[in-house]
């Protein structure tokens, strides 16, 4: 069993956090820890995370001063884990759209030799539940667009339920990640693919949140589309400086 860190960004997730932490811990091995990265949630999510940490020494909390974005939350969480010698990293949402029951299957893939495991909605056995037509079109279209522009042979480039070996995180370089939000997932997978790591896609069923409010917006999607083009141009002309995410 490899030392594993599950990174869960939160913003106003007080309705979901305790139940999710309980379910995650029931599915994972004893060398698995969980890090909540909270962006100063006004609903008290950070305080609840602190309470959960006091109850379980494998639950950790990182408090950030304000809402700073999904990508930077994962970058901060991965850096936290690198500094503490974790060997495997998992990223997942707090709203149960990423079902903890899949975690043992992620670990099996890593133990079988995968460097990256992508929880894919778009391979046989995967899918989505409780999504409207527009949401399905945006998500599937985003993955197809990114595949076409970047030339990456992965079915689900935009999904956020993923598992990474330490060596992949180190090789990508967290200080070199330029994307935030929706495009963060694409950039991470693209860079892992460019470096030749073994990427496995595992089917998952993504169920839209029952409690709380979705963070997805039209601006996030538009930003991601532009970022994909910049990623491709940076690969073609690596000497060109492309704008990075706002440093905070």
JOMOZI-V394385 format. One record per pair of residues at least 12 apart in sequence whose C-alpha atoms are under 10 Angstrom apart, sorted by sequence separation. I is the first residue (numbers start at 1). GAP is how many residues later the second one is. If there is no record, write none. Layout:
# JOMOZI-V394385
I|GAP, I|GAP
This chain:
# JOMOZI-V394385
8|12, 37|12, 49|12, 50|12, 64|12, 77|12, 78|12, 105|12, 106|12, 143|12, 144|12, 145|12, 146|12, 230|12, 8|13, 21|13, 36|13, 48|13, 49|13, 50|13, 78|13, 90|13, 106|13, 143|13, 144|13, 230|13, 21|14, 35|14, 36|14, 47|14, 49|14, 62|14, 77|14, 105|14, 142|14, 143|14, 144|14, 174|14, 177|14, 21|15, 46|15, 62|15, 140|15, 142|15, 143|15, 172|15, 173|15, 227|15, 36|16, 46|16, 47|16, 61|16, 74|16, 90|16, 103|16, 140|16, 142|16, 143|16, 172|16, 227|16, 36|17, 46|17, 74|17, 90|17, 102|17, 139|17, 140|17, 141|17, 172|17, 227|17, 6|18, 35|18, 46|18, 62|18, 74|18, 121|18, 122|18, 139|18, 140|18, 172|18, 173|18, 17|19, 34|19, 88|19, 121|19, 139|19, 140|19, 169|19, 172|19, 139|20, 168|20, 171|20, 172|20, 98|21, 122|21, 168|21, 171|21, 34|22, 40|22, 41|22, 88|22, 160|22, 169|22, 172|22, 33|23, 34|23, 35|23, 36|23, 37|23, 38|23, 39|23, 40|23, 41|23, 70|23, 159|23, 162|23, 168|23, 169|23, 172|23, 4|24, 33|24, 34|24, 35|24, 36|24, 37|24, 38|24, 39|24, 40|24, 41|24, 42|24, 158|24, 159|24, 160|24, 161|24, 164|24, 168|24, 171|24, 4|25, 13|25, 33|25, 34|25, 35|25, 36|25, 37|25, 38|25, 39|25, 40|25, 41|25, 158|25, 159|25, 160|25, 164|25, 3|26, 4|26, 5|26, 6|26, 7|26, 8|26, 9|26, 10|26, 11|26, 12|26, 32|26, 33|26, 34|26, 35|26, 36|26, 37|26, 38|26, 39|26, 40|26, 41|26, 90|26, 157|26, 158|26, 159|26, 160|26, 171|26, 2|27, 3|27, 4|27, 5|27, 6|27, 7|27, 8|27, 9|27, 10|27, 11|27, 12|27, 14|27, 18|27, 31|27, 32|27, 33|27, 34|27, 35|27, 36|27, 37|27, 38|27, 39|27, 40|27, 88|27, 89|27, 90|27, 92|27, 157|27, 158|27, 159|27, 162|27, 168|27, 1|28, 2|28, 3|28, 4|28, 5|28, 6|28, 7|28, 8|28, 9|28, 10|28, 11|28, 12|28, 13|28, 14|28, 15|28, 17|28, 21|28, 30|28, 38|28, 39|28, 40|28, 88|28, 157|28, 158|28, 164|28, 168|28, 1|29, 2|29, 3|29, 4|29, 5|29, 6|29, 7|29, 8|29, 9|29, 10|29, 11|29, 12|29, 13|29, 14|29, 16|29, 17|29, 38|29, 39|29, 156|29, 157|29, 158|29, 168|29, 1|30, 2|30, 3|30, 4|30, 5|30, 6|30, 7|30, 8|30, 9|30, 10|30, 11|30, 12|30, 13|30, 14|30, 15|30, 18|30, 22|30, 38|30, 39|30, 156|30, 157|30, 158|30, 167|30, 168|30, 1|31, 10|31, 11|31, 12|31, 13|31, 14|31, 17|31, 18|31, 21|31, 25|31, 39|31, 97|31, 123|31, 157|31, 158|31, 11|32, 12|32, 13|32, 14|32, 17|32, 97|32, 122|32, 123|32, 157|32, 165|32, 11|33, 12|33, 13|33, 14|33, 18|33, 25|33, 37|33, 122|33, 123|33, 156|33, 157|33, 11|34, 12|34, 14|34, 18|34, 25|34, 39|34, 120|34, 121|34, 122|34, 152|34, 181|34, 182|34, 10|35, 11|35, 13|35, 14|35, 17|35, 21|35, 37|35, 38|35, 120|35, 121|35, 122|35, 154|35, 164|35, 181|35, 182|35, 10|36, 37|36, 118|36, 120|36, 121|36, 150|36, 154|36, 163|36, 36|37, 37|37, 118|37, 119|37, 120|37, 121|37, 122|37, 146|37, 150|37, 152|37, 153|37, 163|37, 182|37, 183|37, 187|37, 21|38, 118|38, 119|38, 120|38, 121|38, 152|38, 181|38, 182|38, 183|38, 186|38, 190|38, 10|39, 37|39, 118|39, 120|39, 147|39, 151|39, 154|39, 162|39, 181|39, 182|39, 183|39, 185|39, 37|40, 118|40, 119|40, 120|40, 121|40, 142|40, 146|40, 150|40, 153|40, 162|40, 180|40, 181|40, 182|40, 183|40, 184|40, 187|40, 191|40, 36|41, 118|41, 119|41, 120|41, 142|41, 146|41, 152|41, 182|41, 183|41, 186|41, 187|41, 190|41, 194|41, 35|42, 118|42, 119|42, 120|42, 152|42, 181|42, 182|42, 183|42, 186|42, 190|42, 34|43, 35|43, 118|43, 119|43, 143|43, 147|43, 161|43, 180|43, 181|43, 182|43, 183|43, 184|43, 117|44, 118|44, 119|44, 142|44, 146|44, 179|44, 180|44, 183|44, 184|44, 187|44, 191|44, 35|45, 117|45, 118|45, 154|45, 156|45, 161|45, 179|45, 182|45, 183|45, 186|45, 35|46, 116|46, 117|46, 118|46, 154|46, 155|46, 116|47, 117|47, 154|47, 156|47, 159|47, 180|47, 33|48, 115|48, 116|48, 117|48, 179|48, 183|48, 114|49, 115|49, 116|49, 178|49, 179|49, 114|50, 115|50, 116|50, 114|51, 115|51, 9|52, 113|52, 115|52, 116|52, 178|52, 179|52, 5|53, 6|53, 7|53, 8|53, 9|53, 10|53, 33|53, 110|53, 115|53, 116|53, 178|53, 5|54, 7|54, 32|54, 109|54, 110|54, 115|54, 5|55, 11|55, 31|55, 34|55, 106|55, 110|55, 11|56, 32|56, 33|56, 34|56, 35|56, 106|56, 107|56, 10|57, 11|57, 32|57, 106|57, 11|58, 36|58, 103|58, 106|58, 11|59, 102|59, 103|59, 9|60, 10|60, 103|60, 9|61, 98|61, 8|62, 9|62, 98|62, 99|62, 9|63, 10|63, 97|63, 98|63, 9|64, 97|64, 98|64, 178|64, 179|64, 180|64, 181|64, 8|65, 9|65, 178|65, 179|65, 180|65, 7|66, 8|66, 158|66, 178|66, 179|66, 180|66, 7|67, 9|67, 92|67, 93|67, 177|67, 178|67, 179|67, 7|68, 9|68, 92|68, 93|68, 176|68, 177|68, 178|68, 7|69, 8|69, 91|69, 92|69, 176|69, 178|69, 7|70, 90|70, 91|70, 92|70, 6|71, 7|71, 90|71, 91|71, 92|71, 118|71, 5|72, 6|72, 28|72, 90|72, 91|72, 117|72, 5|73, 7|73, 20|73, 21|73, 23|73, 27|73, 28|73, 89|73, 90|73, 91|73, 116|73, 7|74, 20|74, 26|74, 27|74, 28|74, 29|74, 89|74, 90|74, 5|75, 6|75, 19|75, 20|75, 24|75, 25|75, 26|75, 27|75, 28|75, 29|75, 88|75, 89|75, 90|75, 131|75, 5|76, 18|76, 19|76, 20|76, 23|76, 24|76, 27|76, 28|76, 88|76, 89|76, 116|76, 126|76, 127|76, 128|76, 129|76, 130|76, 131|76, 132|76, 149|76, 4|77, 5|77, 17|77, 19|77, 23|77, 24|77, 27|77, 87|77, 88|77, 89|77, 115|77, 116|77, 125|77, 126|77, 127|77, 128|77, 129|77, 130|77, 131|77, 3|78, 16|78, 17|78, 20|78, 22|78, 23|78, 24|78, 29|78, 87|78, 88|78, 123|78, 124|78, 125|78, 126|78, 127|78, 128|78, 129|78, 130|78, 131|78, 146|78, 150|78, 5|79, 15|79, 16|79, 17|79, 20|79, 21|79, 24|79, 28|79, 86|79, 87|79, 88|79, 89|79, 122|79, 123|79, 124|79, 125|79, 126|79, 127|79, 128|79, 129|79, 130|79, 142|79, 146|79, 149|79, 150|79, 5|80, 13|80, 14|80, 15|80, 16|80, 20|80, 86|80, 87|80, 88|80, 89|80, 120|80, 121|80, 122|80, 123|80, 124|80, 125|80, 126|80, 127|80, 128|80, 129|80, 130|80, 138|80, 142|80, 145|80, 149|80, 3|81, 4|81, 5|81, 13|81, 14|81, 85|81, 88|81, 115|81, 116|81, 117|81, 118|81, 119|81, 120|81, 121|81, 122|81, 123|81, 135|81, 146|81, 147|81, 150|81, 151|81, 3|82, 4|82, 5|82, 6|82, 7|82, 8|82, 9|82, 12|82, 13|82, 87|82, 115|82, 116|82, 117|82, 118|82, 119|82, 120|82, 121|82, 122|82, 139|82, 142|82, 146|82, 149|82, 150|82, 3|83, 4|83, 5|83, 6|83, 7|83, 8|83, 9|83, 10|83, 11|83, 114|83, 115|83, 116|83, 117|83, 118|83, 119|83, 120|83, 121|83, 122|83, 138|83, 142|83, 145|83, 146|83, 149|83, 150|83, 2|84, 3|84, 4|84, 5|84, 6|84, 7|84, 8|84, 9|84, 10|84, 82|84, 114|84, 115|84, 116|84, 117|84, 118|84, 119|84, 120|84, 121|84, 145|84, 149|84, 2|85, 3|85, 4|85, 5|85, 6|85, 7|85, 8|85, 9|85, 10|85, 81|85, 82|85, 113|85, 114|85, 115|85, 116|85, 117|85, 118|85, 119|85, 120|85, 121|85, 146|85, 150|85, 1|86, 2|86, 3|86, 4|86, 5|86, 6|86, 7|86, 8|86, 78|86, 113|86, 114|86, 118|86, 119|86, 120|86, 142|86, 146|86, 7|87, 8|87, 82|87, 113|87, 114|87, 119|87, 78|88, 82|88, 110|88, 110|89, 79|90, 109|90, 110|90, 78|91, 79|91, 109|91, 78|92, 109|92, 109|93, 75|94, 79|94, 91|94, 106|94, 79|95, 106|95, 78|96, 79|96, 106|96, 6|97, 105|97, 75|98, 76|98, 105|98, 75|99, 76|99, 74|100, 75|100, 102|100, 102|101, 72|102, 75|102, 102|102, 4|103, 101|103, 102|103, 2|105, 72|105, 75|105, 99|105, 1|106, 71|106, 72|106, 74|106, 98|106, 99|106, 1|107, 71|107, 72|107, 73|107, 98|107, 99|107, 2|108, 71|108, 72|108, 73|108, 97|108, 98|108, 99|108, 2|109, 70|109, 71|109, 72|109, 75|109, 97|109, 98|109, 1|110, 69|110, 70|110, 71|110, 74|110, 96|110, 97|110, 98|110, 69|111, 70|111, 71|111, 96|111, 97|111, 98|111, 68|112, 69|112, 70|112, 71|112, 72|112, 95|112, 96|112, 97|112, 68|113, 69|113, 70|113, 71|113, 95|113, 96|113, 97|113, 70|114, 71|114, 95|114, 96|114, 70|115, 94|115, 95|115, 96|115, 93|116, 95|116, 71|117, 95|117, 95|118, 95|119, 70|145, 6|156, 6|157, 5|158, 4|159, 5|159, 4|160, 4|161, 4|162, 2|163, 72|173, 71|174, 72|174, 72|175, 72|176, 68|178, 68|179, 68|180, 16|193, 16|194, 15|195, 16|195, 15|196, 16|196, 14|197, 15|197, 13|198, 14|198, 13|199, 12|200, 13|200, 11|201, 12|201, 11|202, 11|204
